C-alpha cells in the first residue's frame, strides 16, 4: 500500500528517482529546492510504495502531478489517484506510458487542456557537446536584458507552445521571467549586442540539468540561434561541474537542433497542462 513520504524517506526517494533521471528531473529538483510537505507552490506531497521504494507518486501544492511508477499496476495507480482527489489539478508531467495510464484510470482523458502532448526525450553526456560557431555571440543573464523584451518572448512562448489564452499568458509570463531572474536559470543570446533568443534550465541538479523554456522570435528563426544558445549555456554548466543534460523536444525542428549539438533520443515524455488549473482532481 501507498504511504505518505516523510523526511526520513528522502535519501531513498532521491536514490530511486535518480535511477530514472530522464523522467524525474522535476520531482528531484522540486524536492531539492522546495522540500517535502512545505508551503511553497512547488513543494511536494509524495507517497511511496515499498521501503526501497519501488514507486513514488507526487503532486506539487499548485497541482502538478509528477509520477515515477515504472511497474505499478492499474490497481496501485488507482489507489494513488484516490490520494489526490479534491486537490487542484494543474497538470501531469512524466514518462509517457505512465502519464497516459494515469490519465485513463483517473478519467481525465477528456478534461480540457491547453497542452496535451507526448514528446521525444533526449539525453547528452556533456563531454559529447558540440558547440557551433560562436563568433559575435554572447550569452548574458536574463536580468541584463530589458524585461519588457523577455516578458514578451515568454508570453509568445506560452501562447504558441502551450495554447494559453493571451490574458493568462501575460500574467504567467510576468511571473515566469521574475522567477527565472531570481533563480538565475535562464540566459539570453546576444548577436552583435542584439537579443535574439532565450535558453534555460527548467530543472537542475549538481550533476544534471534539464533544458527548457528555449525561445527564438519567429522573425529570427532558421539561423541556428536556439542551438547556439543552448550549447553555450550547457558549456557554462559543464564548467560548473554538470556532466549530463536531458530534455524533451516540442517540435521536429527543435529535435533537429538538439541532435546537431550532440543530444541522442531517450524515451518519450508527456506534458499535460489543464485549462482550468484550480479545478479539483
C-alpha positions as CSV (number, residue, x, y, z in Angstrom):
1,X,0.0,0.0,0.0
2,X,1.0,3.6,-0.6
3,X,2.2,5.5,2.5
4,X,2.9,9.2,2.9
5,X,6.6,10.0,2.5
6,X,8.4,11.6,5.4
7,X,11.8,13.5,5.5
8,X,13.4,10.2,6.7
9,X,12.5,8.7,3.3
10,X,14.2,11.4,1.3
11,X,17.6,9.6,0.7
12,X,15.8,6.5,-0.6
13,X,13.4,8.6,-2.7
14,X,16.3,10.6,-4.2
15,X,18.2,7.4,-5.0
16,X,15.2,5.8,-6.7
17,X,14.3,8.9,-8.7
18,X,18.0,9.3,-9.7
19,X,17.8,5.8,-11.2
20,X,15.1,7.1,-13.6
21,X,16.6,10.6,-14.1
22,X,15.5,11.1,-17.7
23,X,11.9,11.5,-16.5
24,X,12.5,12.5,-12.8
25,X,14.1,15.9,-13.1
26,X,11.1,17.8,-12.0
27,X,10.4,15.9,-8.7
28,X,14.1,15.7,-7.9
29,X,14.6,19.5,-8.4
30,X,11.4,20.3,-6.5
31,X,12.5,18.2,-3.6
32,X,15.9,19.7,-3.6
33,X,14.7,23.4,-3.8
34,X,11.3,23.4,-2.1
35,X,11.2,20.3,0.1
36,X,8.6,17.8,1.1
37,X,5.3,18.9,2.7
38,X,6.3,22.5,2.5
39,X,4.1,25.5,1.9
40,X,5.5,26.9,-1.4
41,X,3.7,26.3,-4.6
42,X,6.3,23.8,-6.0
43,X,6.8,21.9,-2.7
44,X,5.8,18.3,-3.0
45,X,3.5,15.9,-1.3
46,X,4.6,12.4,-2.0
47,X,3.6,8.8,-1.4
48,X,5.8,5.7,-1.8
49,X,5.4,2.0,-2.4
50,X,7.7,-0.3,-0.6
51,X,10.6,0.5,1.8
52,X,13.2,0.8,-1.0
53,X,10.9,2.3,-2.6
54,X,9.8,0.9,-6.0
55,X,7.4,3.8,-6.9
56,X,7.0,7.5,-6.0
57,X,3.7,9.4,-6.7
58,X,3.9,13.1,-6.0
59,X,2.0,16.3,-6.6
60,X,3.0,19.9,-6.1
61,X,1.0,22.3,-4.0
62,X,-0.1,24.0,-7.2
63,X,-1.4,20.7,-8.5
64,X,1.3,19.3,-10.9
65,X,1.3,15.5,-10.7
66,X,4.8,14.1,-11.0
67,X,4.7,10.3,-11.1
68,X,7.6,7.8,-11.2
69,X,5.8,4.5,-11.1
70,X,7.6,2.3,-13.7
71,X,6.0,-1.0,-12.8
72,X,2.7,-0.1,-11.0
73,X,-0.5,-2.0,-11.6
74,X,-3.7,-0.3,-12.5
75,X,-4.9,-1.0,-9.0
76,X,-1.9,0.7,-7.4
77,X,-2.2,3.7,-9.7
78,X,-6.0,3.9,-9.0
79,X,-5.2,4.0,-5.3
80,X,-2.6,6.7,-5.8
81,X,-5.1,8.8,-7.8
82,X,-7.5,8.5,-4.9
83,X,-5.0,10.1,-2.6
84,X,-5.1,13.4,-4.5
85,X,-8.9,13.6,-5.3
86,X,-10.2,17.0,-4.3
87,X,-6.8,18.8,-4.8
88,X,-6.3,21.4,-7.5
89,X,-5.1,19.8,-10.7
90,X,-2.6,21.9,-12.8
91,X,-1.3,19.1,-15.0
92,X,0.8,16.0,-15.3
93,X,4.5,15.6,-16.3
94,X,6.2,12.3,-16.6
95,X,7.2,9.3,-18.6
96,X,4.6,8.9,-21.4
97,X,3.3,5.4,-20.7
98,X,2.8,6.2,-17.0
99,X,1.2,9.5,-17.7
100,X,-1.3,8.1,-20.2
101,X,-2.1,5.2,-17.8
102,X,-2.9,7.7,-15.1
103,X,-5.0,9.9,-17.4
104,X,-7.1,6.8,-18.4
105,X,-7.5,5.4,-14.9
106,X,-8.4,8.9,-13.4
107,X,-10.9,9.6,-16.1
108,X,-9.1,12.8,-17.2
109,X,-8.7,12.0,-20.9
110,X,-11.5,14.4,-21.8
111,X,-10.5,17.1,-19.4
112,X,-9.9,20.4,-21.3
113,X,-6.1,21.1,-21.6
114,X,-4.0,23.9,-23.1
115,X,-1.3,21.3,-23.8
116,X,-1.6,17.6,-24.1
117,X,1.4,16.1,-25.9
118,X,3.8,13.2,-25.9
119,X,7.3,14.5,-26.8
120,X,10.5,12.7,-27.6
121,X,13.1,12.8,-24.9
122,X,16.8,13.4,-25.4
123,X,20.0,13.0,-23.4
124,X,23.6,14.3,-23.7
125,X,26.8,13.4,-22.0
126,X,28.3,16.9,-21.8
127,X,31.7,15.5,-22.9
128,X,30.0,15.0,-26.3
129,X,28.6,18.6,-26.5
130,X,29.1,20.2,-30.0
131,X,29.4,24.0,-29.9
132,X,28.5,25.8,-33.1
133,X,30.5,28.8,-34.4
134,X,30.0,31.4,-31.6
135,X,31.6,34.4,-33.2
136,X,29.8,37.7,-32.4
137,X,27.7,35.8,-29.9
138,X,27.4,36.4,-26.1
139,X,25.3,34.7,-23.5
140,X,24.1,37.0,-20.7
141,X,21.9,36.6,-17.6
142,X,18.2,37.3,-18.2
143,X,18.3,40.2,-15.8
144,X,20.8,42.0,-18.1
145,X,18.2,42.4,-20.8
146,X,15.2,44.8,-20.9
147,X,12.5,42.8,-19.1
148,X,9.8,44.0,-21.5
149,X,11.6,42.0,-24.2
150,X,11.9,38.8,-22.3
151,X,8.3,39.1,-20.9
152,X,7.0,39.5,-24.4
153,X,9.0,36.4,-25.5
154,X,7.7,34.3,-22.7
155,X,4.1,35.4,-23.3
156,X,4.5,34.4,-27.0
157,X,6.0,31.1,-26.0
158,X,3.1,30.3,-23.7
159,X,0.6,31.2,-26.4
160,X,2.4,29.3,-29.2
161,X,3.7,26.2,-27.4
162,X,1.1,25.8,-24.6
163,X,-2.0,27.3,-26.1
164,X,-2.5,29.8,-23.3
165,X,-5.2,32.5,-23.6
166,X,-3.4,35.9,-24.0
167,X,-4.5,37.2,-20.6
168,X,-3.3,34.1,-18.8
169,X,-0.1,34.1,-20.8
170,X,0.6,37.8,-19.9
171,X,0.2,37.0,-16.2
172,X,2.1,33.8,-16.2
173,X,4.9,35.2,-18.4
174,X,5.5,38.0,-16.0
175,X,5.7,35.6,-13.1
176,X,8.0,33.2,-15.0
177,X,10.5,35.9,-16.0
178,X,10.7,37.2,-12.4
179,X,11.3,33.6,-11.2
180,X,13.9,32.9,-13.8
181,X,15.8,36.1,-12.9
182,X,15.6,35.3,-9.1
183,X,16.8,31.7,-9.6
184,X,19.3,32.5,-12.4
185,X,18.1,29.6,-14.6
186,X,17.8,31.3,-18.0
187,X,20.0,33.3,-20.3
188,X,19.7,35.5,-23.4
189,X,21.8,35.1,-26.5
190,X,23.1,38.3,-28.0
191,X,24.4,38.6,-31.5
192,X,26.4,41.8,-32.0
193,X,24.8,43.1,-28.8
194,X,21.2,42.4,-30.0
195,X,19.0,39.9,-28.1
196,X,17.9,37.1,-30.4
197,X,16.8,34.2,-28.2
198,X,16.4,32.7,-24.8
199,X,17.6,29.4,-23.3
200,X,17.2,28.0,-19.8
201,X,17.1,25.1,-17.4
202,X,13.7,24.2,-16.0
203,X,15.2,21.7,-13.6
204,X,18.7,21.4,-12.3
205,X,20.8,19.3,-10.0
206,X,24.5,19.5,-9.3
207,X,25.3,16.8,-11.9
208,X,22.4,17.1,-14.4
209,X,20.3,19.9,-16.0
210,X,17.1,19.8,-17.9
211,X,16.8,22.2,-20.8
212,X,13.5,24.1,-21.1
213,X,12.0,27.4,-22.0
214,X,14.1,27.8,-25.2
215,X,12.6,30.5,-27.4
216,X,13.6,32.4,-30.6
217,X,11.2,35.1,-32.0
218,X,9.6,34.0,-35.3
219,X,11.4,36.5,-37.4
220,X,14.8,35.3,-36.2
221,X,14.2,31.5,-36.6
222,X,16.1,29.3,-39.0
223,X,19.5,31.0,-38.2
224,X,20.7,28.5,-35.6
225,X,20.3,30.8,-32.7
226,X,18.4,28.3,-30.5
227,X,21.0,25.5,-30.8
228,X,23.8,28.1,-30.2
229,X,22.2,29.5,-27.1
230,X,21.6,26.0,-25.7
231,X,25.1,24.9,-26.5
232,X,26.7,27.9,-24.8
233,X,24.5,27.5,-21.8
234,X,25.5,23.8,-21.5
235,X,29.1,24.7,-21.9
236,X,28.7,27.1,-18.9
237,X,27.1,24.3,-16.9
238,X,29.9,21.9,-17.8
239,X,32.5,24.3,-16.5
240,X,30.5,24.3,-13.2
241,X,30.7,20.5,-12.9
242,X,27.5,19.4,-14.6
243,X,28.0,16.2,-16.6
244,X,24.7,15.4,-18.2
245,X,21.7,17.2,-19.8
246,X,18.3,16.0,-20.6
247,X,15.3,17.5,-22.4
248,X,12.1,16.8,-24.3
249,X,11.5,18.4,-27.7
250,X,8.3,20.1,-28.6
251,X,8.8,20.0,-32.4
252,X,10.8,18.3,-35.1
253,X,12.8,21.5,-35.8
254,X,13.7,21.7,-32.1
255,X,14.7,18.0,-32.1
256,X,17.0,18.6,-35.1
257,X,18.6,21.5,-33.3
258,X,19.3,19.4,-30.2
259,X,20.6,16.5,-32.2
260,X,23.0,18.8,-34.0
261,X,24.7,19.7,-30.7
262,X,25.1,16.1,-29.6
263,X,21.8,15.0,-28.0
264,X,20.5,11.5,-28.5
265,X,17.0,10.0,-28.3
266,X,15.9,8.8,-24.8
267,X,12.3,7.7,-24.4
268,X,9.0,9.6,-24.5
269,X,7.7,12.2,-22.1
270,X,4.1,13.5,-21.6
271,X,3.4,17.1,-20.6
272,X,-0.3,17.9,-19.9
273,X,-1.5,21.2,-18.7
274,X,-5.1,21.5,-17.9
275,X,-7.2,24.5,-19.0
276,X,-8.7,25.2,-15.5
277,X,-5.8,24.5,-13.1
278,X,-7.9,25.3,-10.0
279,X,-10.4,22.6,-10.8
280,X,-10.1,19.6,-8.4
281,X,-8.6,16.2,-9.4
